[in-house]
Amino acid sequence: MLLVATGAIGVVHLPEWAMFLRVRYGWSVRVCLTHSAERLVSREALAAVTQAPVEGPAWETRRGVVPHQELAEWADLVIVAPATTNFLAKCAAGITDSLALTSVVCAQAPVLLAPSVPEAALARPAVQRNLRTLAEDGYHVVPMGRGVSAHRGAVAASGMPGLPAVLRVAARVLPAADDARAADPPLSGQRRDDARAADPPLSGQRPPRETPPVTPSAGPGPRRTGASRG
Ligand SMILES: Cc1cc2nc3c(=O)[nH]c(=O)nc-3n(C[C@H](O)[C@H](O)[C@H](O)COP(=O)(O)O)c2cc1C
């Protein structure tokens, strides 16, 4: 699954989320950062816990692939966490001025958005409109949670949802995605593993995807996570 991170303070939780998803659920996790996210979270920590190179914010073409297309096709689930007001607005408008946005807008898999919106911004009609548009357009907007504002320490109801809330939405969305894929055979380049067919119905657990190395010589080659499931 592809974890897209944008520049809200909740991004500091991402290494822990990624670690949990990889080790506990056995998912292959790749991360893509925006410029703002990169300033708030450790790229090295994310690479270590995902055992995969972190994508973005630069468009990396050394691997000889078009990065947003490769990511968009690879992902069987996309979670944007946290999703800033800025990212939500651009996504709602179909703007693709970063690798993260282009990957999300091009994604063929279900996209979950875990917003983190300042309380004052949430009151704006434009922000409400964007959230409605995203839901109408098929994005899965996870209800925001109560969070402590990094600014004043006050509790607000517009914080990034917690991982359990995100996974509840994922559990609802993924079986429907699998049904749609079964009815519509994958295009070339979109491989279904035998393991996927054998995988038990969702309890939040998905078959791992292979993760490509940064360069042909930089890693051990495509591999599965060694983590157990469940
Ligand atoms: C410490 C810090 C916390 C921030 N938290 C949020 C937030 O919770 N929600 C939000 O919409 N923007 C937040 N921002 C502002 C965004 O980082 C800014 O709008 C940025 O342009 C978003 O870029 P991105 O969407 O490409 O990541 C925060 C900025 C900083 C420096």
The ligand as a MOL file (V3000), in Angstrom:
LIG
                    3D

  0  0  0     0  0            999 V3000
M  V30 BEGIN CTAB
M  V30 COUNTS 31 33 0 0 0
M  V30 BEGIN ATOM
M  V30 1 C 4.2410 22.4940 12.1690 0
M  V30 2 C 3.2390 22.6470 11.0680 0
M  V30 3 C 1.9990 22.0620 11.2010 0
M  V30 4 C 1.0400 22.1930 10.2080 0
M  V30 5 N -0.1670 21.5770 10.3600 0
M  V30 6 C -1.0890 21.6840 9.3970 0
M  V30 7 C -2.3440 21.0230 9.5320 0
M  V30 8 O -2.6170 20.3300 10.5060 0
M  V30 9 N -3.2350 21.1550 8.5410 0
M  V30 10 C -2.9850 21.9000 7.4300 0
M  V30 11 O -3.8470 21.9710 6.5530 0
M  V30 12 N -1.8070 22.5480 7.2720 0
M  V30 13 C -0.8490 22.4590 8.2130 0
M  V30 14 N 0.3530 23.0950 8.0570 0
M  V30 15 C 0.5700 23.9320 6.8790 0
M  V30 16 C 1.0040 23.1080 5.6640 0
M  V30 17 O 2.2550 22.4910 5.9270 0
M  V30 18 C 1.1130 24.0080 4.4250 0
M  V30 19 O -0.1870 24.4500 4.0620 0
M  V30 20 C 1.7850 23.3340 3.2490 0
M  V30 21 O 1.7830 24.2050 2.1450 0
M  V30 22 C 1.0830 22.0530 2.8720 0
M  V30 23 O 1.7620 21.4580 1.7730 0
M  V30 24 P 1.4230 19.9810 1.3110 0
M  V30 25 O -0.0590 19.8770 1.2580 0
M  V30 26 O 2.0150 19.8960 -0.0810 0
M  V30 27 O 2.1000 19.0520 2.2270 0
M  V30 28 C 1.3310 22.9650 9.0410 0
M  V30 29 C 2.5870 23.5470 8.9150 0
M  V30 30 C 3.5280 23.3920 9.9070 0
M  V30 31 C 4.8800 24.0460 9.7180 0
M  V30 END ATOM
M  V30 BEGIN BOND
M  V30 1 1 1 2
M  V30 2 1 2 3
M  V30 3 2 2 30
M  V30 4 2 3 4
M  V30 5 1 4 5
M  V30 6 1 4 28
M  V30 7 2 5 6
M  V30 8 1 6 7
M  V30 9 1 6 13
M  V30 10 2 7 8
M  V30 11 1 7 9
M  V30 12 1 9 10
M  V30 13 2 10 11
M  V30 14 1 10 12
M  V30 15 2 12 13
M  V30 16 1 13 14
M  V30 17 1 14 15
M  V30 18 1 14 28
M  V30 19 1 15 16
M  V30 20 1 16 17
M  V30 21 1 16 18
M  V30 22 1 18 19
M  V30 23 1 18 20
M  V30 24 1 20 21
M  V30 25 1 20 22
M  V30 26 1 22 23
M  V30 27 1 23 24
M  V30 28 2 24 25
M  V30 29 1 24 26
M  V30 30 1 24 27
M  V30 31 2 28 29
M  V30 32 1 29 30
M  V30 33 1 30 31
M  V30 END BOND
M  V30 END CTAB
M  END
